Amino acid sequence: MLPEIVGRDEFAALIVRTAYEDEAAWRAVAEELSRPWGEERKHEVEVHLVDDPVWAGATAEAVVAAVMGDEYLSVVFVADDVTMKSAQHALLALDPVAEEDEDLDPMYYQELIDSPPAREFRTVPAAVHEVHGNLSLGNMDFQEFAEAALADPERVLRPVDFRQ
């Protein structure tokens, strides 16, 4: 069982490292996440990095299960093997508040049962803070970001993908 994540500021984006084979790649990811963001890069970042080898190899499902008790968490980002091997360091964004579809009445919710919403997508570090902020404030929902990521040829969300 994975440990509880403690001491996280509810306004900080949560990044959980699950890959430990490339320290240089992790440092590059952490550096990218620490850069100011937004228009003209004027917004300071708030991140909570979970960098503990106990998380090594943890699956997306295990990470979500470990954070389910955090009522303020609208998204959790995972720095996994794909992140470390990708030139763009695309993190896995997970929806920790996804509704369970098993209790849906097929008479009313068949379309949702047949085509459930995306529960994850990949995002470059430069988009993490916009995703986290918009989801935390309820300006956008997880599905909107997932659809923007899936529309990208590489299936990765970039900061300009969801701006209007």
C-alpha positions, 0 to 999 in steps of 0.5 A: 500500500502506498503512503498518504501524501501529507503536507500538500497545499491545496493550491499546489499542483501534485506531481508524483514521481513513479520512475527512478531510472533516469535522474537527469530526466527527473531534474529536467522535469522538475526544472520545467515545472518550476518555471513561471507560467501564463501570459508573459510568464508572470504567474509563480508556480506552486507544486508539490513534488512527491519524490520518494522511491516507495512510489517506484513503479506505481500504476496510475490506478494505485496513485489515484487510489492513494489520493482519493481522500483529498477532497481538494484534488482535481487532478494528479500528475504522474512522472512515469517511465513515458515522461522520463523517456519522452523528449517533451517530458509529457506527464500523465494527468489523472482524474482522481474524482471520476464517477463510477459508471457501474451504478448507472441505469442503462435506460438513462445513461447508455451513451455514457456507459458505452463511451465513458469519459477519458480518465487520463491524458498526457500534458507537457510540463508547461501546461500543468499549471493551467490545467491544475488552476482551471480544474481547481477553479471549475473553469473547465472540466477534465474531459475538455483537457483530455479532448484537447490532448487527444486532438493533438497528433502526438496525443499530448496537451500543450498550453496553446491547445485549449486557449480560445 
